Amino acid sequence: MRITLCGTRGSVGRAGGRTVRYGGDTSSVAVQGQSGDLLILDAGSGIANAHDLIDPGVDRIDILLTHLHMDHIQGLGFFRPLYNPAIETHIWGPVSTTAGLATRLSRYLSPPLFPVRLRDLASVYLHDVHPGLFEVPGFSVSADLVIHPGPTLGYRVEENGHSLAYLPDHEPALGSPNLAEPNWLSGYSIIADVDLLIHDAQYFDDEYRAKIGWGHSSHRQTIAVARMARVRTLVTFHHDPEHSDEELDRLHDQMRADDPELNIVAGLAGAVLEV
């Protein structure tokens, strides 16, 4: 699998050139399979950066939405394949007790918020996702509910014995305050022994104390999750839009000092990783 970080922020980053290296686009990750299949995780503003990864002959793209907060769907209406009838775009998102995925997404993809209605897109197919295992072309996907406001999924993507887990918005400390018991760790079923974990690392520890219940992790909580799940590589994600490049450098320095043995990769927009 080739993994491209197309957007890494929790919401649109600072203006004035202060978020150059870490990027200013919101959550989106492109996963390219060995057979040329393309899977996109979330549709934040960064999804536009995936356009150059689409092979000319592609006839299907799958988009997995973790949840429907605006920073994870705001790029969807600007994703060009949605308007190409020769490409099937399959959009997957968490099931809800109140309305189906089509109804919920239509609140955004319709006037007055957007000029094009979701129902008018000829080759777009919507799928409500329940926790469990399902298949998309080229990949096996496992989904599980994780702690974040509103129905939110984390995903594990596997191909030919290699694995990626994606939990961009996650507050595991609400379910397991000491992060010491796997059976109480939100998302453990999909991150255990994964090759590469892309995980929420939004706050410094001192910042988290004022943001309990907002649905995100501190950097030390992220390390604890990775340790418990025995992940091989941890990629930080969902950076706080208020953090400058320099502050994010300091956060990653602290993480590496806290656990020198863990392979920690800073989530830089545009980075390409191989699994």
N, C-alpha and C positions, 0 to 999 in steps of 0.2 A: 504494500500500500504506500502511495505517496500522499502526504498530508500537507496542504497549504493553508496557512493561517491568513484568511482573507480579511478578517476584522476581529479585534481583540478587546475592545472597550466595553464597559458596562453601559455607557451612553456616550453621545458624541463628545470627543475630547476637546481640550482647550484650543482656542484660536491663537493666532500669533506665533505659530511655529514652535509651540512648547511641547508638542507630542509627536515629534518627527519620527524618531526611531521606533517607538512602540505603536504608532499609528493612532488615528482618530476615528476609525470606523467601528461600528458595533458588530456584535458576534456573528461570525460566519466562518466555517471551515470546509474546505473542499477535500474530498477523499477520492483518489483515483486508483482503481483496481488494476491488477496485472493484465486483465483482458480489455482494458479501456473503459470499463464502466465508471460512471461518475455519480458520487453520492455527496450531497451537500448538507452539512449540519447547521441548522438555523439560517435565517434569512434577514439578518440585520443589514445595515447599510454596506457592510463588507461584501455582500454577495455579488455586487457589481464587479468586484475584483476577480471573480471566478470566470468571467466571460472569456478571457484569453485561454482558459484551460479546457474549453469545450472543443473537442475534435470536430472537424467539418462533417464527418459522417455519423455523428451521434444521433440516435433517434429516441433516446429516453434518458431522463434525468430524474433522480429521486432526491427530494428535500425532506429531511427529518427535522421537525420543529420540536424543541424541548418544551416550550410553552408559548403563550401568545402575548406576552408583554411587548410593548411597542419596539423596544430596542432589539428584539429578536425577529420581528416581521417587517420592519419599516422599509427594507430594501426589496421586498417581494414584488411590489408593483413595478419596479424598475429592472427586473430580471428579464432580459430580452427573450429567452426561450419560451416564456409564457405566451408570447404573441406569434410564435412560429408553429403553424399547424402540423409541420412535419416532425416536430419533437413532442413526444409525450412527456409532460411534467407531472410527476406523482408527488403530491404533498401529503406528508404524514404528520399527525400531531396528536397530543394527548386527548383521550376521551374525557368528556365532561358529563356531569349529571344534569346540566341545565340546557345544553344545546349541542348539536353536532358541530364538527369542525367547519363544515361549509357555512353554517349560519354565523359562527363566531368570526371567521375570516372575512365574511361578506360585510361585516360592520366597518372594516377598514377598506376593503376593495369595493367601494361604491361611493357615489356622491353623498355628502359634500367633501369627504376626506380624499377621495380619489376619483378621477374622471371615468375610469373603466370599471365595469362591474365584473366580479368574479364569474358570474354565471354566463358571461358572454365570451369567455375564453374557451375555445373549441377543444383544445387538447390538454386540459388540466384535469387531473383526477385526484380526489381527496379521500384520505383514509384515516379513520379514527383508530388510534393505537391504544390497546390495553397492555398492561404489563405482561411480559412474556417474550417468546421468541417468534420472529417472522423473517421472511426472506425477501430481499430485493435483488435484482440482477447483479451477480458477482459477489454478494455479501450476505452473511448471516447477521442478523441484528437482534440483540436482546434489549428490552426496555424495562425500566423499573421506575416507580414513583420515588421522587426525592424531596427533601424538605426545602420548600421555597413557596412564597405566597401564590395561591392558585394551583390548578393541576399542572404539575411539572414533571417531566421525564428526564432521566439520564439514559444514555445509549451506550451499548457495547457493540462494536463492529468487528467482525472477524472475517478473515480471508486466508485460506491455505495455512491454517495454524498460527497466523499472526493476529494480534488483537489491539484495538484502540478503544478507550473509554472516554466519553465526553460528558462532563458534568459542569457546565459553565456557570450555573446559578445554583448554589448549594450551601445550606447552613446546617451541617451535620451536628454541631454542638447542641442544637435544640433537642435532638433525639438521644444523644449520648454525651452528656456534659463533660465527662473525662476522656472521651474518645478512646476507651480502653477495651471495649467489648464488641467484637464483630457482629454479634447477633442484634445489637442495638444501633449499629452504624448505618445510617441512611445511605442507600446506594451500594452497599457492600457486595451484593450478589452480582453486580455487573462490573465492579472494579477489581475484584480479587485476582491477583496474579496477572494482571494485564501487562502487556508489553509497554504501552504508552498511555498515560492518563493526562487528559486536558482538563484542568480543574480550576474552579473559582479560587482566586487568591486576592480578593479585592482590598482587604484592609491590613494595615499594621495592627498588632495586638491592641495597642492603646486606643485606636480608632474603633475597633470592634465593640468595645464596652459601651459606646454610645449608640450603636446600631444593632443591638440584639433584636432579633425578630424581623430584620429587613431581608433576610434570605441569602446572606453571603458569608464567606469565610474570612477569617484572619489568616495571615501567612503561617503562623504556627499550627493552626488547626489543619490547614492544607497539608503540611508536612506530616502531622499525626495520622491523617487519613491515608496518605501514601505509604507510610511505614506499616500501618496495620494491614493494608491490602497487599503489601509486598510487590508494589509496582516497580517496574524496571526503570522507567523514565517518567518524570513529572514535568508537565508543561504548564506554566502559570497562565491564567486567562482572566477575562472579565475585569480588566484593570479599571481602577477608579478614575473617572474622567477628571477629577481634581488633582490627580497625581501627575507631576511633570516627569519628563524622562529621568531627571536627576533623582527624584524621589523613588521612582521605580527601580533605578539602579541600586539605591540604598536598600530597598526592600529585598531585592534578590541577594545582595551581599549578606544581609541578616539571615536569610533562609539557608544559604550555603554554609554560613558559620554555625547555624543550629544543627545541621545534618550534613557534614562533609562527605559522607558516603553515598548519599542519595544523588542520583543524576538529575539535577534540576536544570531545566531549559527555560529561559525567559521567553514568554510569549510575544515575539516581535511580529508585527504585521508584515506579511510577505514571506515569512520564514517557511522553508520547505523541509519536511521531516520524512524519513523513510522508516517503515516498520516491516 
